[in-house]
Amino acid sequence: MAQVRTYSSRPVLTVNLTALADNYKYLAAKAGGARMGASLKADAYGLGASVVGRALYGAGCRIFFVAHAGEGKILRTAIGPKASIYVLSGNTPQDTAIFFGSKLKPVINSLTQARDWVKAIKDVNHPPRTGLHFDTGINRLGIPPEEADIFASDKALIDALDIDLIMSHLACAGDAEHPLNETQLGRFKKTASRMPMVQLSLANTGGIYLGPKYHFKLVRPGIGLFGGKVTNTPDKEGVKPVVELHAPVLQIKAVKAGETIGYNASFTARTDMKIAIVSAGYADGLPVNLSGSDKRIVTSARLGKHRVDVIGRVSMDYTILDITNYEGFVELGAKAVFFGQDLETQSAHAKMLNYEVLTHLGARCRKIYVNE
Ligand SMILES: *Cc1c(COP(=O)(O)O)cnc(C)c1O
């Protein structure tokens, strides 16, 4: 391994903006003629909404989705006045001023939100336009069927809302065989046919892979942009890894056979061992479920060309690797690498969703954005 001259103890999250832009183009091609929106809620899945937003804007994206008005405000500052930013949670009474101040479009999820919005915009010049989100079977946030009937018959309300998007959200898009996809598709078409003719959107990342019937005018991928795979056939998903966690080696030590390693003494050295203490733990988003015990080694990190086992319990700040066979290669400051090309396997090892892993990574790591 090359000589490491200088390093910090702080773990680094690298976000590859070239791979991000490539994934944007790849998903746009998969979505055929549909427009691309980008779902950047939760600080762009933990990767930093401002930088990610600007990179996607640079790649041509002009429609963004966030969960909360506050997220929209940050994104607006980053990307400037031109793009549409929809707030998926809709307007909530405390946030109205943010919607107006940052020109955010609420995604209306209920009659209550619709009526509150119409009241709020009464004396406002050029209020933002809105989206309507119909619940077609996920039974999460969204306008339920009985309220959809009321929207369909209340022309004054619809006019006042100044809608420019009608959307719904799939519950099982990653599973092409699931019958709920067709059910939701049918309900969405039926509901949309009773509404004004504006752009329609149904597909998240998984929905893009379901094919053209699901694309409509606009798609709204999130995880796929960040290299996450969602279907039962991940090998067919051509997105590239975007995110790696780099944890520097802070100490190398010898452990005698019979000693235990880490909290709860959950791993026992059967032979004399060499171990590396690396500087990342669960406070950095490294799942504690990746811990290796006497019963089972769960995962390995990449260290240079090698894969080395994670042993003992992952703690708040540190994780321990077995470098018995590689000691000569490992120097202080060397980087143990997690996720990246291993995002799916390591998420599975941790019994977590790849979405969940990504959103946990941003909290303490220094983020470095690379173009390569
Ligand atoms: C999160 C979200 C998306 C993006 O989903 P991915 O599976 O990450 O592509 C799209 N639409 C809605 C309503 C969402 O909540």
The ligand as an SDF file (V2000), in Angstrom:
LIG
                    3D

 15 15  0  0  0  0  0  0  0  0999 V2000
  -38.8720    8.7380   -1.6390 C   0  0  0  0  0  0  0  0  0  0  0  0
  -39.8770    8.9410   -2.6830 C   0  0  0  0  0  0  0  0  0  0  0  0
  -39.5290    8.7880   -4.0330 C   0  0  0  0  0  0  0  0  0  0  0  0
  -38.1830    8.2440   -4.4640 C   0  0  0  0  0  0  0  0  0  0  0  0
  -38.1380    6.8680   -4.1750 O   0  0  0  0  0  0  0  0  0  0  0  0
  -36.8890    5.9380   -4.5330 P   0  0  0  0  0  0  0  0  0  0  0  0
  -37.3540    4.5730   -4.2090 O   0  0  0  0  0  0  0  0  0  0  0  0
  -35.7710    6.3760   -3.6550 O   0  0  0  0  0  0  0  0  0  0  0  0
  -36.5750    6.1320   -5.9660 O   0  0  0  0  0  0  0  0  0  0  0  0
  -40.4940    9.1020   -4.9660 C   0  0  0  0  0  0  0  0  0  0  0  0
  -41.7400    9.5170   -4.6050 N   0  0  0  0  0  0  0  0  0  0  0  0
  -42.1010    9.6550   -3.3220 C   0  0  0  0  0  0  0  0  0  0  0  0
  -43.4730   10.1070   -2.9790 C   0  0  0  0  0  0  0  0  0  0  0  0
  -41.1950    9.3610   -2.3190 C   0  0  0  0  0  0  0  0  0  0  0  0
  -41.5760    9.4590   -1.0390 O   0  0  0  0  0  0  0  0  0  0  0  0
  1  2  1  0
  2  3  1  0
  2 14  2  0
  3  4  1  0
  3 10  2  0
  4  5  1  0
  5  6  1  0
  6  7  2  0
  6  8  1  0
  6  9  1  0
 10 11  1  0
 11 12  2  0
 12 13  1  0
 12 14  1  0
 14 15  1  0
M  END
$$$$
